[in-house]
């Protein structure tokens, strides 16, 4: 399929970067293999050592763990409360991985959060490869589709989501598969779409619905609506075989939705739709509110290192906006982006399913010669290329010094290399060697990922408050102690300590200790006076095992938690 031509620009590069990209994309198998290796290098550092990140990740993992404990794979629960926010898809995926790990004899599989992250890792890998496929479906050259996949592999946001046991990496992969199928239907209207392509479209849609409800249907539906208005007809959608396709989706998703309706008496839908979804539309839930424009500003950090290249490519995209494949990408991005910006509740990962289309437009513009220092404001804007790794290096080093009393020394060489390589990429860009700059900055992103997640993160012990408290509970020496926490109530603690963890205040924690057997109390400093007063009034004498200082990511402040143990007949 023909794709838009080049814009007026400096002469095309013919150096080492051209040869490297040509070698990596000589065959489809080579391109896929290189993208997989690049993604693994980007996503694996810190995958195992990173603690459960509060609050969403351990909520997902704990709900899955309770499915395994109870044998109930229909209802979704966090301790005694229903977790009726998202459908069941991601929980089933996580449960399958953990069950397989247990069958293989992996020790403590149910409290090993890395196992719960494997579906997200697979989703992130699939996102990269599907971005490459989507580029080919849109008619891009192999090297352009490859570079778009590489931009996704090294982007900060997808790297983060690959390491989190929640829905967004899997949702993004499903969304790209859906949009690639939609692209084939739209751009190849003169050809008969194969049943296999239609099947991929509808299977991906079904999985996306089971993972995160209406998001993928919204993105695809808005794009289809805009494109149908553009064409003054929606007949092109018939290529997707909507008759049997919708029946297939219904067949796959309806059984669980019916089962959860029966199981909860309709409560799941009233909470998921009435409280969670509509709550996000009307107000900023859980202090995650932000004004319109948030995603646009955050984009320059979350899509680093390619974000500034995207900004420079905007005039090129606008110039060729009437080209069918460009119009398709814009229909993929703009309507859903505007909705996400309008909704009061905002989290950076909400727009992740739109990033592959942005990566494809950016890669095409780069190879068309439309991204370079000759563009207005390009030279000062590209200071972001080295600034982001420099800011992360300084921020994490300062955090370690303030809250752990030491710099993350093992990570400093990697930080220095990442900043230096990003600086080289900036220099190459200013010299007009844009492809070389893009290739070099991909390397900077890999080094930064290794430095942040592989080297610095394990050394920032103050961030690992829940794992250290869980270790302190184990050190008490009881085989199965009853545990209470007062003042520190993060989901990661429930996941690591156990489903029966009792969360209360200091006074009731003392009452909990008095109930006999081996009992452990985790008392945050603000609850300590009430705890001590009640302990004295009851004549109890618990042993202070240790004090665990740390930093609560959600509260944004330092905490001190005392660990007490009491053994009674």
Residue, then its C-alpha position, 0 to 999 in steps of 0.5 A: x500500500x502506498x504511504x505518504x511521501x517525504x517532506x522537504x528536509x535535509x538529505x537522508x542519512x546513509x550512516x551506521x544507523x541506517x545500516x543497523x536498522x536495515x540489518x534489523x529489519x532485513x526479514x520480518x523474523x529478524x525485526x520481531x526477534x530484535x523487538x523482543x530482545x529490546x523489550x526484554x532488556x527494557x522490561x526485565x530489570x527490577x521485575x522480580x525485586x520491585x516490591x508490590x506498589x500500592x495501591x492498585x497492584x496489590x489490590x489486584x494481586x490480593x484479589x487473585x490470591x483470594x480466588x486461589x484460596x477460596x476456589x471462587x473464580x467468579x466473585x472478586x474480593x479484597x479481604x471481606x469486601x467485594x472488589x467490583x471495579x473491573x471485570x475478571x479477565x486479569x484475575x484469571x490470567x494471574x491465577x493461571x500463572x500462579x497455579x502453574x507456578x505452584x504446580x511446578x513447586x515454586x516456593x511461596x508462589x502466592x506471595x511472589x508478586x512477580x508471578x502476578x506480573x507475568x500477564x502484564x509482561x506478556x501484554x507489554x511484549x505483545x503491545x510492542x509486536x502488535x505495534x509493529x504489525x499495526x504499522x504494516x497493516x497501515x502500509x508503513x515500511x518495515x523499518x518504520x513499523x519497527x522503529x514505532x515498536x522500538x519507541x513503544x518498547x523503550x517508553x517509560x509508561x509501557x515499561x512501568x506497566x510491564x512491571x505492574x500486576x494490573x490491567x493496562x499492559x494487557x488492555x493496550x495489547x488487546x486495543x492494538x490488535x483491535x485497531x490493527x484489524x479495524x485498519x485493515x477493514x478501513x484501508x483495504x476496502x477494495x480487498x476481501x478481509x480474511x476470516x482470520x483477521x476478523x477473528x483476531x479483531x473480535x477475540x481481542x475485543x472480547x479479551x479487552x472487555x473481560x480485562x477492562x470493560x468498555x475502554x477498547x470498545x470506546x476507542x474502536x467505536x469512536x474511531x469507526x464513527x469518525x472514519x464513517x463520517x469521513x467516508x459518509x458511509x459505514x459499509x466498510x465495517x461489514x468486512x469485519x463480519x459483525x454478525x458472527x463477530x458480535x455473537x462470538x464476543x457475546x458468547x465469550x463474555x456473557x457467561x461471566x457477566x451473568x454469573x457475577x450478576x447472579x453471584x452478587x445480586x447485581x451489586x457488581x454492576x451497580x458498583x462497577x458502573x454506578x460508583x467506579x466508572x460514573x464516579x470517575x466521570x463526575x469527580x476525581x476519585x481517590x485524589x486522582x483529579x486533574x484539569x484538562x491538559x494533564x495527559x498532554x503535559x505528562x506525555x513528555x515524560x511518559x512517552x520519553x524518549x520519543x515524545x519530543x520527536x512526536x511534538x516535532x512531527x506534528x506539522x507533518x502529521x497535520x499536513x498529511x491529515x487527509x491521507x487515509x492511514x494518517x486519518x485512521x491514526x488521528x481517529x484512533x488518538x484524538x476522540x478518545x484522548x479528548x474524552x480522557x482529558x475531559x474526565x476529572x479522574x486522571x492517571x497517566x496509564x489511561x491513555x496508554x492504548x493510544x500511544x502505539x498510534x502516536x509511535x507510528x506517526x512519529x516513526x513515519x515522520x522521522x523517516x520522511x525527514x520531517x523531524x530534525x533541527x530545521x523545524x521551528x523550536x526543535x533545537x531548544x525543545x530537544x533538551x528534554x532528551x537528556x533532561x529526563x534521565x538527568x532528572x530521574x538520576x538526581x531525584x532518586x539519588x536525593x531520595x536515597x540520601x534523604x530517606x535512606x541516609x545514603x546514595x544508591x551508589x551501585x546505580x550511579x554509574x548507570x545513571x551517568x552512562x544514561x545521561x551521557x548517552x542521552x546527551x550524545x543523542x541530543x548532540x546527534x539530533x542537533x547535527x541533523x543525524x536524526x535516525x542516529x539520534x533515535x537509535x542512540x536514545x533507545x540505548x539510553x532508555x535501556x541503560x536508564x531502565x537498568x539503572x532505575x529498576x535494576x540497581x537503584x530501586x533495590x537499594x531504596x529500602x525506605x520504599x519497601x515498608x510492607x516487605x520489611x514488615x512482612x519479614x519482621x512478622x516472620x521473624x517472630x517465630x510463630x508458624x501462623x501468627x494472628x496479625x493486626x496493623x494500626x495506622x498503616x493500612x496499605x494493600x501491599x501489607x495484606x498481600x504479603x502478610x495474609x488475607x486475615x490481616x486485621x486493620x484497626x486503630x491503636x486501642x483496638x489493636x491492644x484488644x486484639x493482642x489480648x485474645x490469646x495465642x501468638x499475636x503480632x501488632x504493627x503500630x504506626x507512630x501516630x497510633x502508638x500512644x493509644x496502643x500503649x495506654x490500652x496495653x497498660x490498662x489491660x496489663x499486657x506486656x508485648x515484646x517490641x521486636x523491631x521498629x521499621x522506618x519507611x516511606x509511604x508512597x501514597x501518603x508521601x511521608x515518612x512512617x515509623x512502625x513498631x512491631x510487637x509480639x505477644x504469646x499467650x496460652 
